[in-house]
């Protein structure tokens, strides 16, 4: 009968010393780059609401006679901005120029190159109604893809945009 050779004490000792070194080598590997944080879909909606608020500001500044009709809608957009920012855990964007009914000389159109002063009241109302409808569609599309705890907020905002569009028509 053949007896298999047994490892020497030196071989066993060398193997025992090598095991902790393997653990140290595994811990000193290069760290993985951090995972990129996903962009919250509400960030785009928040930005669009800030742009719509700016559009209201421009219309109210350019056509002060529209202030009684537009100011409550603009205030509601401000509430949407605050609620969307709270849902994301971020600070709400500040308005570049507060709405003014006095026709102050500081036009907010300079702060937002996309917001040109409307030529007349019907043009302003039509543009705001279209913007409300478009933004309502964007928010409505998010309802099915966002977590359920955001559904009441998004549903409420969608309904408000539909009401705003109807009030501006």
PASE-194297 format. One record per residue: residue number from 1; x, y, z of N, C-alpha, C in turn; residue in one letter. Coordinates in steps of 0.1 Angstrom, whole numbers, plus 5000, padded with zeros to 4 digits. Example, Ala and Ser with C-alpha at 12.3 -4.5 7.8 and 13.67 -1.06 7.14 Angstrom:
<nodes>
+-----+--------+---------+------+---------+----------+-------+--------+---------+------+----+
!   i ! n.east ! n.north ! n.up ! ca.east ! ca.north ! ca.up ! c.east ! c.north ! c.up ! aa !
+-----+--------+---------+------+---------+----------+-------+--------+---------+------+----+
!   1 !   5132 !    4943 ! 5078 !    5123 !     4955 !  5078 !   5132 !    4967 ! 5078 !  a !
!   2 !   5128 !    4978 ! 5071 !    5137 !     4989 !  5071 !   5129 !    5000 ! 5079 !  s !
+-----+--------+---------+------+---------+----------+-------+--------+---------+------+----+
</nodes>
This chain:
<nodes>
+-----+--------+---------+------+---------+----------+-------+--------+---------+------+----+
!   i ! n.east ! n.north ! n.up ! ca.east ! ca.north ! ca.up ! c.east ! c.north ! c.up ! aa !
+-----+--------+---------+------+---------+----------+-------+--------+---------+------+----+
!   1 !   5008 !    4989 ! 5000 !    5000 !     5000 !  5000 !   5009 !    5012 ! 5000 !  x !
!   2 !   5004 !    5022 ! 4992 !    5012 !     5034 !  4991 !   5006 !    5045 ! 4999 !  x !
!   3 !   5014 !    5051 ! 5007 !    5010 !     5062 !  5016 !   5013 !    5075 ! 5009 !  x !
!   4 !   5003 !    5084 ! 5008 !    5005 !     5097 !  5002 !   5015 !    5105 ! 5010 !  x !
!   5 !   5023 !    5113 ! 5004 !    5032 !     5121 !  5012 !   5025 !    5132 ! 5019 !  x !
!   6 !   5028 !    5134 ! 5032 !    5022 !     5145 !  5040 !   5030 !    5158 ! 5038 !  x !
!   7 !   5023 !    5169 ! 5038 !    5030 !     5182 !  5036 !   5039 !    5184 ! 5048 !  x !
!   8 !   5050 !    5191 ! 5045 !    5060 !     5194 !  5056 !   5054 !    5205 ! 5065 !  x !
!   9 !   5060 !    5206 ! 5076 !    5056 !     5217 !  5085 !   5059 !    5231 ! 5079 !  x !
!  10 !   5069 !    5232 ! 5071 !    5072 !     5245 !  5065 !   5061 !    5248 ! 5055 !  x !
!  11 !   5056 !    5239 ! 5047 !    5046 !     5241 !  5037 !   5033 !    5245 ! 5044 !  x !
!  12 !   5030 !    5239 ! 5055 !    5018 !     5242 !  5063 !   5019 !    5256 ! 5069 !  x !
!  13 !   5031 !    5259 ! 5074 !    5033 !     5273 !  5080 !   5032 !    5284 ! 5069 !  x !
!  14 !   5038 !    5281 ! 5058 !    5038 !     5291 !  5047 !   5024 !    5293 ! 5042 !  x !
!  15 !   5016 !    5283 ! 5041 !    5002 !     5284 !  5037 !   4994 !    5292 ! 5047 !  x !
!  16 !   4996 !    5290 ! 5060 !    4989 !     5297 !  5071 !   4993 !    5312 ! 5071 !  x !
!  17 !   5005 !    5315 ! 5067 !    5009 !     5329 !  5067 !   5004 !    5336 ! 5054 !  x !
!  18 !   5001 !    5329 ! 5044 !    4997 !     5335 !  5031 !   4982 !    5339 ! 5032 !  x !
!  19 !   4974 !    5332 ! 5039 !    4960 !     5334 !  5040 !   4957 !    5348 ! 5044 !  x !
!  20 !   4962 !    5354 ! 5055 !    4959 !     5368 !  5059 !   4964 !    5378 ! 5049 !  x !
!  21 !   4975 !    5375 ! 5042 !    4980 !     5384 !  5031 !   4970 !    5385 ! 5020 !  x !
!  22 !   4964 !    5374 ! 5017 !    4954 !     5375 !  5006 !   4942 !    5384 ! 5010 !  x !
!  23 !   4938 !    5384 ! 5022 !    4928 !     5393 !  5027 !   4932 !    5407 ! 5027 !  x !
!  24 !   4944 !    5410 ! 5030 !    4949 !     5424 !  5029 !   4950 !    5429 ! 5015 !  x !
!  25 !   4954 !    5420 ! 5006 !    4955 !     5423 !  4992 !   4941 !    5426 ! 4986 !  x !
!  26 !   4931 !    5419 ! 4990 !    4917 !     5421 !  4985 !   4912 !    5435 ! 4990 !  x !
!  27 !   4916 !    5439 ! 5002 !    4911 !     5451 !  5008 !   4917 !    5464 ! 5002 !  x !
!  28 !   4929 !    5462 ! 4996 !    4936 !     5474 !  4991 !   4933 !    5476 ! 4976 !  x !
!  29 !   4923 !    5469 ! 4970 !    4920 !     5471 !  4956 !   4915 !    5485 ! 4954 !  x !
!  30 !   4916 !    5490 ! 4942 !    4912 !     5504 !  4939 !   4897 !    5505 ! 4942 !  x !
!  31 !   4892 !    5516 ! 4948 !    4878 !     5518 !  4951 !   4870 !    5520 ! 4938 !  x !
!  32 !   4858 !    5515 ! 4938 !    4849 !     5517 !  4927 !   4845 !    5532 ! 4926 !  x !
!  33 !   4843 !    5537 ! 4914 !    4838 !     5551 !  4913 !   4824 !    5551 ! 4919 !  x !
!  34 !   4820 !    5562 ! 4925 !    4806 !     5562 !  4931 !   4796 !    5562 ! 4919 !  x !
!  35 !   4785 !    5555 ! 4923 !    4774 !     5554 !  4913 !   4768 !    5568 ! 4911 !  x !
!  36 !   4765 !    5571 ! 4898 !    4759 !     5584 !  4896 !   4745 !    5585 ! 4901 !  x !
!  37 !   4742 !    5596 ! 4908 !    4728 !     5597 !  4913 !   4718 !    5599 ! 4902 !  x !
!  38 !   4707 !    5592 ! 4902 !    4698 !     5594 !  4891 !   4691 !    5607 ! 4893 !  x !
!  39 !   4688 !    5613 ! 4881 !    4681 !     5626 !  4881 !   4666 !    5624 ! 4884 !  x !
!  40 !   4661 !    5631 ! 4894 !    4647 !     5630 !  4897 !   4638 !    5636 ! 4886 !  x !
!  41 !   4629 !    5628 ! 4881 !    4620 !     5634 !  4870 !   4613 !    5647 ! 4874 !  x !
!  42 !   4611 !    5649 ! 4887 !    4604 !     5661 !  4891 !   4613 !    5673 ! 4889 !  x !
!  43 !   4626 !    5671 ! 4888 !    4635 !     5682 !  4886 !   4632 !    5690 ! 4873 !  x !
!  44 !   4629 !    5683 ! 4862 !    4625 !     5689 !  4850 !   4611 !    5696 ! 4851 !  x !
!  45 !   4602 !    5690 ! 4858 !    4589 !     5696 !  4860 !   4591 !    5709 ! 4869 !  x !
!  46 !   4599 !    5708 ! 4879 !    4602 !     5720 !  4887 !   4608 !    5731 ! 4878 !  x !
!  47 !   4617 !    5728 ! 4870 !    4623 !     5738 !  4861 !   4612 !    5744 ! 4851 !  x !
!  48 !   4604 !    5736 ! 4846 !    4593 !     5740 !  4837 !   4583 !    5749 ! 4844 !  x !
!  49 !   4580 !    5746 ! 4857 !    4571 !     5755 !  4865 !   4578 !    5769 ! 4867 !  x !
!  50 !   4591 !    5768 ! 4870 !    4598 !     5781 !  4872 !   4597 !    5790 ! 4859 !  x !
!  51 !   4599 !    5783 ! 4848 !    4598 !     5790 !  4835 !   4584 !    5796 ! 4833 !  x !
!  52 !   4574 !    5788 ! 4837 !    4560 !     5792 !  4835 !   4557 !    5804 ! 4844 !  x !
!  53 !   4563 !    5804 ! 4856 !    4561 !     5815 !  4866 !   4568 !    5828 ! 4859 !  x !
!  54 !   4579 !    5826 ! 4853 !    4586 !     5837 !  4846 !   4577 !    5842 ! 4835 !  x !
!  55 !   4570 !    5833 ! 4828 !    4562 !     5838 !  4817 !   4550 !    5846 ! 4822 !  x !
!  56 !   4544 !    5842 ! 4834 !    4534 !     5850 !  4840 !   4539 !    5864 ! 4844 !  x !
!  57 !   4552 !    5864 ! 4850 !    4558 !     5876 !  4854 !   4559 !    5886 ! 4843 !  x !
!  58 !   4564 !    5881 ! 4831 !    4566 !     5889 !  4820 !   4552 !    5895 ! 4815 !  x !
!  59 !   4542 !    5886 ! 4815 !    4529 !     5891 !  4810 !   4523 !    5901 ! 4819 !  x !
!  60 !   4524 !    5899 ! 4832 !    4519 !     5909 !  4842 !   4526 !    5922 ! 4841 !  x !
!  61 !   4539 !    5921 ! 4839 !    4547 !     5934 !  4839 !   4544 !    5941 ! 4826 !  x !
!  62 !   4543 !    5934 ! 4815 !    4541 !     5940 !  4802 !   4527 !    5945 ! 4800 !  x !
!  63 !   4517 !    5938 ! 4806 !    4503 !     5942 !  4805 !   4497 !    5942 ! 4819 !  x !
!  64 !   4499 !    5953 ! 4826 !    4494 !     5954 !  4840 !   4479 !    5952 ! 4842 !  x !
!  65 !   4472 !    5955 ! 4832 !    4457 !     5953 !  4833 !   4453 !    5939 ! 4834 !  x !
!  66 !   4463 !    5929 ! 4831 !    4460 !     5915 !  4832 !   4463 !    5910 ! 4846 !  x !
!  67 !   4469 !    5918 ! 4855 !    4473 !     5913 !  4868 !   4461 !    5908 ! 4876 !  x !
!  68 !   4449 !    5914 ! 4877 !    4438 !     5908 !  4885 !   4435 !    5894 ! 4880 !  x !
!  69 !   4436 !    5891 ! 4868 !    4433 !     5878 !  4862 !   4444 !    5868 ! 4863 !  x !
!  70 !   4457 !    5873 ! 4862 !    4468 !     5864 !  4861 !   4475 !    5862 ! 4875 !  x !
!  71 !   4474 !    5871 ! 4883 !    4481 !     5870 !  4896 !   4477 !    5858 ! 4904 !  x !
!  72 !   4464 !    5855 ! 4905 !    4460 !     5842 !  4913 !   4466 !    5830 ! 4906 !  x !
!  73 !   4466 !    5829 ! 4893 !    4472 !     5818 !  4886 !   4487 !    5817 ! 4889 !  x !
!  74 !   4494 !    5828 ! 4888 !    4508 !     5828 !  4891 !   4511 !    5824 ! 4905 !  x !
!  75 !   4503 !    5828 ! 4915 !    4504 !     5824 !  4929 !   4503 !    5809 ! 4930 !  x !
!  76 !   4493 !    5804 ! 4923 !    4491 !     5789 !  4923 !   4503 !    5782 ! 4917 !  x !
!  77 !   4510 !    5787 ! 4907 !    4522 !     5781 !  4901 !   4533 !    5782 ! 4912 !  x !
!  78 !   4533 !    5792 ! 4920 !    4543 !     5793 !  4931 !   4541 !    5782 ! 4941 !  x !
!  79 !   4528 !    5779 ! 4944 !    4525 !     5768 !  4953 !   4530 !    5755 ! 4947 !  x !
!  80 !   4528 !    5753 ! 4934 !    4533 !     5741 !  4928 !   4548 !    5740 ! 4929 !  x !
!  81 !   4555 !    5751 ! 4927 !    4569 !     5751 !  4928 !   4574 !    5747 ! 4942 !  x !
!  82 !   4567 !    5752 ! 4952 !    4571 !     5749 !  4966 !   4568 !    5734 ! 4969 !  x !
!  83 !   4557 !    5729 ! 4964 !    4553 !     5715 !  4966 !   4563 !    5705 ! 4959 !  x !
!  84 !   4566 !    5709 ! 4946 !    4575 !     5700 !  4939 !   4589 !    5700 ! 4945 !  x !
!  85 !   4594 !    5712 ! 4949 !    4607 !     5713 !  4956 !   4607 !    5705 ! 4969 !  x !
!  86 !   4596 !    5705 ! 4977 !    4595 !     5698 !  4989 !   4595 !    5683 ! 4986 !  x !
!  87 !   4589 !    5679 ! 4975 !    4588 !     5664 !  4972 !   4602 !    5659 ! 4968 !  x !
!  88 !   4610 !    5668 ! 4963 !    4624 !     5664 !  4959 !   4634 !    5666 ! 4971 !  x !
!  89 !   4630 !    5674 ! 4981 !    4639 !     5677 !  4991 !   4649 !    5688 ! 4987 !  x !
!  90 !   4645 !    5697 ! 4979 !    4654 !     5708 !  4974 !   4647 !    5721 ! 4977 !  x !
!  91 !   4655 !    5732 ! 4977 !    4650 !     5745 !  4979 !   4643 !    5749 ! 4966 !  x !
!  92 !   4632 !    5756 ! 4967 !    4625 !     5761 !  4955 !   4633 !    5772 ! 4948 !  x !
!  93 !   4633 !    5772 ! 4935 !    4640 !     5783 !  4928 !   4633 !    5796 ! 4931 !  x !
!  94 !   4641 !    5806 ! 4932 !    4635 !     5819 !  4935 !   4631 !    5826 ! 4922 !  x !
!  95 !   4622 !    5834 ! 4923 !    4617 !     5842 !  4911 !   4628 !    5852 ! 4908 !  x !
!  96 !   4631 !    5854 ! 4895 !    4641 !     5864 !  4891 !   4636 !    5878 ! 4893 !  x !
!  97 !   4623 !    5880 ! 4891 !    4617 !     5893 !  4893 !   4603 !    5891 ! 4897 !  x !
!  98 !   4599 !    5896 ! 4909 !    4585 !     5894 !  4913 !   4575 !    5901 ! 4904 !  x !
!  99 !   4564 !    5895 ! 4903 !    4553 !     5901 !  4895 !   4549 !    5915 ! 4901 !  x !
! 100 !   4547 !    5924 ! 4892 !    4544 !     5937 !  4897 !   4533 !    5943 ! 4889 !  x !
! 101 !   4523 !    5949 ! 4896 !    4512 !     5955 !  4888 !   4514 !    5970 ! 4886 !  x !
! 102 !   4526 !    5975 ! 4891 !    4528 !     5989 !  4889 !   4536 !    5992 ! 4876 !  x !
! 103 !   4539 !    5982 ! 4868 !    4546 !     5985 !  4856 !   4560 !    5990 ! 4858 !  x !
! 104 !   4568 !    5984 ! 4868 !    4581 !     5988 !  4871 !   4590 !    5987 ! 4859 !  x !
! 105 !   4601 !    5995 ! 4859 !    4610 !     5995 !  4847 !   4618 !    5982 ! 4846 !  x !
! 106 !   4621 !    5975 ! 4857 !    4629 !     5963 !  4857 !   4621 !    5951 ! 4850 !  x !
! 107 !   4624 !    5949 ! 4838 !    4617 !     5938 !  4831 !   4623 !    5925 ! 4833 !  x !
! 108 !   4615 !    5915 ! 4836 !    4621 !     5902 !  4838 !   4624 !    5895 ! 4825 !  x !
! 109 !   4621 !    5901 ! 4814 !    4624 !     5895 !  4801 !   4639 !    5894 ! 4799 !  x !
! 110 !   4646 !    5903 ! 4805 !    4661 !     5902 !  4803 !   4667 !    5891 ! 4811 !  x !
! 111 !   4660 !    5887 ! 4822 !    4665 !     5875 !  4830 !   4662 !    5862 ! 4823 !  x !
! 112 !   4652 !    5862 ! 4814 !    4648 !     5849 !  4808 !   4647 !    5852 ! 4793 !  x !
! 113 !   4657 !    5848 ! 4785 !    4657 !     5851 !  4771 !   4646 !    5845 ! 4763 !  x !
! 114 !   4639 !    5834 ! 4769 !    4629 !     5828 !  4761 !   4615 !    5835 ! 4764 !  x !
! 115 !   4614 !    5843 ! 4774 !    4602 !     5850 !  4777 !   4602 !    5864 ! 4771 !  x !
! 116 !   4595 !    5865 ! 4759 !    4594 !     5878 !  4753 !   4581 !    5884 ! 4758 !  x !
! 117 !   4581 !    5897 ! 4759 !    4569 !     5904 !  4763 !   4558 !    5902 ! 4753 !  x !
! 118 !   4546 !    5899 ! 4757 !    4535 !     5897 !  4748 !   4530 !    5910 ! 4741 !  x !
! 119 !   4526 !    5909 ! 4729 !    4522 !     5921 !  4722 !   4509 !    5927 ! 4727 !  x !
! 120 !   4499 !    5918 ! 4730 !    4486 !     5923 !  4735 !   4480 !    5912 ! 4745 !  x !
! 121 !   4469 !    5915 ! 4751 !    4463 !     5906 !  4761 !   4459 !    5893 ! 4755 !  x !
! 122 !   4452 !    5893 ! 4743 !    4448 !     5880 !  4738 !   4460 !    5871 ! 4735 !  x !
! 123 !   4470 !    5877 ! 4730 !    4483 !     5869 !  4727 !   4489 !    5863 ! 4740 !  x !
! 124 !   4489 !    5872 ! 4750 !    4495 !     5867 !  4763 !   4486 !    5856 ! 4769 !  x !
! 125 !   4473 !    5857 ! 4768 !    4464 !     5847 !  4774 !   4465 !    5834 ! 4766 !  x !
! 126 !   4466 !    5835 ! 4753 !    4467 !     5823 !  4745 !   4480 !    5816 ! 4747 !  x !
! 127 !   4491 !    5823 ! 4749 !    4504 !     5817 !  4751 !   4505 !    5811 ! 4765 !  x !
! 128 !   4499 !    5817 ! 4775 !    4499 !     5811 !  4788 !   4490 !    5799 ! 4789 !  x !
! 129 !   4478 !    5799 ! 4782 !    4469 !     5788 !  4781 !   4477 !    5776 ! 4775 !  x !
! 130 !   4484 !    5778 ! 4764 !    4491 !     5768 !  4757 !   4502 !    5762 ! 4766 !  x !
! 131 !   4509 !    5771 ! 4773 !    4520 !     5766 !  4782 !   4514 !    5758 ! 4794 !  x !
! 132 !   4502 !    5762 ! 4799 !    4496 !     5755 !  4810 !   4491 !    5741 ! 4805 !  x !
! 133 !   4486 !    5740 ! 4793 !    4482 !     5727 !  4787 !   4494 !    5718 ! 4785 !  x !
! 134 !   4504 !    5724 ! 4779 !    4516 !     5716 !  4777 !   4522 !    5710 ! 4790 !  x !
! 135 !   4523 !    5719 ! 4800 !    4529 !     5715 !  4813 !   4520 !    5705 ! 4820 !  x !
! 136 !   4507 !    5707 ! 4818 !    4497 !     5697 !  4824 !   4499 !    5683 ! 4818 !  x !
! 137 !   4502 !    5683 ! 4805 !    4504 !     5670 !  4798 !   4517 !    5663 ! 4803 !  x !
! 138 !   4527 !    5671 ! 4805 !    4540 !     5666 !  4810 !   4538 !    5660 ! 4824 !  x !
! 139 !   4532 !    5667 ! 4833 !    4529 !     5662 !  4846 !   4520 !    5650 ! 4846 !  x !
! 140 !   4510 !    5650 ! 4838 !    4501 !     5639 !  4837 !   4508 !    5626 ! 4833 !  x !
! 141 !   4518 !    5627 ! 4824 !    4525 !     5616 !  4819 !   4534 !    5610 ! 4830 !  x !
! 142 !   4538 !    5618 ! 4840 !    4546 !     5613 !  4851 !   4538 !    5605 ! 4861 !  x !
! 143 !   4525 !    5607 ! 4862 !    4518 !     5600 !  4873 !   4520 !    5585 ! 4873 !  x !
! 144 !   4520 !    5579 ! 4861 !    4521 !     5564 !  4861 !   4535 !    5559 ! 4863 !  x !
! 145 !   4545 !    5567 ! 4862 !    4559 !     5563 !  4863 !   4565 !    5567 ! 4877 !  x !
! 146 !   4559 !    5575 ! 4884 !    4564 !     5580 !  4897 !   4559 !    5571 ! 4908 !  x !
! 147 !   4566 !    5571 ! 4920 !    4561 !     5564 !  4931 !   4547 !    5568 ! 4936 !  x !
! 148 !   4540 !    5559 ! 4941 !    4526 !     5561 !  4945 !   4524 !    5573 ! 4954 !  x !
! 149 !   4534 !    5576 ! 4963 !    4532 !     5587 !  4972 !   4532 !    5600 ! 4965 !  x !
! 150 !   4537 !    5601 ! 4953 !    4537 !     5613 !  4945 !   4525 !    5615 ! 4937 !  x !
! 151 !   4517 !    5605 ! 4935 !    4505 !     5605 !  4927 !   4495 !    5616 ! 4931 !  x !
! 152 !   4492 !    5618 ! 4944 !    4482 !     5629 !  4947 !   4488 !    5643 ! 4943 !  x !
! 153 !   4500 !    5645 ! 4945 !    4506 !     5658 !  4942 !   4506 !    5660 ! 4927 !  x !
! 154 !   4510 !    5650 ! 4919 !    4510 !     5651 !  4904 !   4496 !    5652 ! 4899 !  x !
! 155 !   4487 !    5645 ! 4904 !    4473 !     5646 !  4900 !   4467 !    5659 ! 4902 !  x !
! 156 !   4470 !    5665 ! 4914 !    4465 !     5678 !  4918 !   4471 !    5689 ! 4909 !  x !
! 157 !   4483 !    5688 ! 4906 !    4490 !     5698 !  4897 !   4484 !    5697 ! 4883 !  x !
! 158 !   4482 !    5684 ! 4878 !    4476 !     5682 !  4865 !   4462 !    5689 ! 4864 !  x !
! 159 !   4454 !    5686 ! 4874 !    4441 !     5692 !  4874 !   4441 !    5708 ! 4875 !  x !
! 160 !   4451 !    5713 ! 4882 !    4452 !     5728 !  4883 !   4456 !    5733 ! 4870 !  x !
! 161 !   4465 !    5727 ! 4862 !    4469 !     5732 !  4849 !   4457 !    5732 ! 4840 !  x !
! 162 !   4448 !    5721 ! 4840 !    4437 !     5721 !  4832 !   4427 !    5732 ! 4835 !  x !
! 163 !   4426 !    5735 ! 4848 !    4417 !     5746 !  4852 !   4423 !    5760 ! 4848 !  x !
! 164 !   4436 !    5761 ! 4849 !    4443 !     5774 !  4845 !   4440 !    5776 ! 4830 !  x !
! 165 !   4442 !    5765 ! 4822 !    4440 !     5767 !  4808 !   4426 !    5771 ! 4804 !  x !
! 166 !   4417 !    5765 ! 4811 !    4403 !     5769 !  4809 !   4400 !    5783 ! 4813 !  x !
! 167 !   4406 !    5787 ! 4824 !    4404 !     5801 !  4829 !   4410 !    5811 ! 4820 !  x !
! 168 !   4420 !    5807 ! 4813 !    4427 !     5817 !  4804 !   4421 !    5817 ! 4790 !  x !
! 169 !   4412 !    5807 ! 4787 !    4406 !     5806 !  4773 !   4395 !    5816 ! 4772 !  x !
+-----+--------+---------+------+---------+----------+-------+--------+---------+------+----+
</nodes>
